[in-house]
Amino acid sequence: MAPGGVWPSRGEGSGGLPGQALRFPAGFSLVAAVVTPGVAPASPAGPDVWVSTDHDEIEKVAKQFGAQVHRRSPEVSQDSSTSLEAIREFLNHHHEVDIVGNIQATSPCLHPSDLIKVADLIQKEGFDSVFSVVRRHQFRWSEVKKGGSMTEPQNLNPAKRYRRQDWPGELYENGSFYFAKRHLIEKGYLQGGKMAYYEMRAEHSVDIDIDIDWPIAEQRVLSFGYFGKEPLKEVKLLVCSIDGCLTNGRIYVTEDRKEMVSYDYRDLVGIDLLKKRGIQVRLISERDCSKTLSAMQLGCVAKVSATNKLQVLEDWQKDMGLSWKEVAYLGNEESDVECLKKAGMSGVPADACTVAQKAAGYICKSNGGCGAVREFAEHIFLLLEKVITNSCLKGEILGPRQTSKV
């Protein structure tokens, strides 16, 4: 059987969050965050990862991160359209797909290990459909409408309330994914036949429905998200472009023709914090800004008048004996693009040029010269914490459970 993963993603987004697919949790576009686990080498979907969309920019981002694109018709791209309608349209155009995964574009903490286990349940253990759940310990009460605020308990006896640790909890759909065989989808079912649930970790179970979900999603992605096939490593070197990153890119000229630039004190603090964590900071510029650096008194190795930034970066990387995974780069211009692609961790200020943004792994909320260096430093610290988290969680996967057959 040929499996295929489909991420339905309309350009206008859901009714609650228009345009959500192109927003950035933790510096990554949402569509990129949810596609990456599916295109991982270990993923059972492999090359058969599709984004169903009606939006040109979503199509561009999806292809950039390795997915194929199915252009959904206007009929299934309305605000009232369901994911099931989009999946059925996809299957009408792809008769080779026997198992389809409806993977929600608003669940950015999915991992390849989740998809591997689900594929095994269907292909090896004979389940017809598998869906994701999360375990919760919540007491439920029914609403008695005729009585105003009157209520009745649904899953507890108030006279014998039990402690959380004495109760296994209940399973709730978290909406992350629904996998099913073709014949069920064609009948209009996301679930059916011999069913199984797949229990996701609570920390991986995050859904974005309304604006207040974004800060939570951002922290979850940074701490528990999937960032690619290669494991994160400790960063040993940060190289920062001076013009447009450390400064705002503007040059002020006085009446006596002296040049001045402005910088943000928060960025200097960020550099100091990086040094205290054992991360060397080096600066690079295409201009001769020696006087500016002298005035800032940063105590960093710097290369000015650099006509080839990539060559300088490669020389530093080799001289320090570092792998590219141990190098971080913050740039903002077209001349930084190749450096951004090479570095294991890369970022740009919010006002960086478009080509630099596309090459970067992280897009700051702050503009250059306005706290972007400090923000990127904090991003590095969060990902370094993830290195520790990943090592603790490595190999641990919550397993599936069988439910009733219908």
Stockholm file with secondary structure:
# STOCKHOLM 1.0

chainA/1-406         MAPGGVWPSRGEGSGGLPGQALRFPAGFSLVAAVVTPGVAPASPAGPDVWVSTDHDEIEKVAKQFGAQVHRRSPEVSQDSSTSLEAIREFLNHHHEVDIVGNIQATSPCLHPSDLIKVADLIQKEGFDSVFSVVRRHQFRWSEVKKGGSMTEPQNLNPAKRYRRQDWPGELYENGSFYFAKRHLIEKGYLQGGKMAYYEMRAEHSVDIDIDIDWPIAEQRVLSFGYFGKEPLKEVKLLVCSIDGCLTNGRIYVTEDRKEMVSYDYRDLVGIDLLKKRGIQVRLISERDCSKTLSAMQLGCVAKVSATNKLQVLEDWQKDMGLSWKEVAYLGNEESDVECLKKAGMSGVPADACTVAQKAAGYICKSNGGCGAVREFAEHIFLLLEKVITNSCLKGEILGPRQTSKV
#=GR chainA/1-406 SS CCEEEEEEECTTCCSSSTTGGGSCGGGSCHHHHHHTTTTSTTCSSTTCEEEEESCHHHHHHHHHTTCEEEECCGGGCSTTCCHHHHHHHHHHHCTTCSEEEEECTTCTTCCHHHHHHHHHHHHTTCCSEEEEEEEECCCCEEECGGGTTCEEESSCCGGGCCCGGGCCCEEEEEEEEEEEEHHHHHTTCSSCSEEEEEECCGGGCCCCCSTTHHHHHHHHHHHHCCCCSSCCCCCCEEEEEIIIIIBCSCCEECTTCCEECCBCHHHHHHHHHHHHTTCEEEEECSSCCHHHHHHHTCCCEEECSCSCHHHHHHHHHHHTTCCGGGEEEECCSGGGHHHHHHSSEEEECTTCCHHHHHHCSEECSSCTTTTHHHHHHHHHHHHHHHHHHHHHHTTCCCCEEEEEEC
#=GC SS_cons         CCEEEEEEECTTCCSSSTTGGGSCGGGSCHHHHHHTTTTSTTCSSTTCEEEEESCHHHHHHHHHTTCEEEECCGGGCSTTCCHHHHHHHHHHHCTTCSEEEEECTTCTTCCHHHHHHHHHHHHTTCCSEEEEEEEECCCCEEECGGGTTCEEESSCCGGGCCCGGGCCCEEEEEEEEEEEEHHHHHTTCSSCSEEEEEECCGGGCCCCCSTTHHHHHHHHHHHHCCCCSSCCCCCCEEEEEIIIIIBCSCCEECTTCCEECCBCHHHHHHHHHHHHTTCEEEEECSSCCHHHHHHHTCCCEEECSCSCHHHHHHHHHHHTTCCGGGEEEECCSGGGHHHHHHSSEEEECTTCCHHHHHHCSEECSSCTTTTHHHHHHHHHHHHHHHHHHHHHHTTCCCCEEEEEEC
//
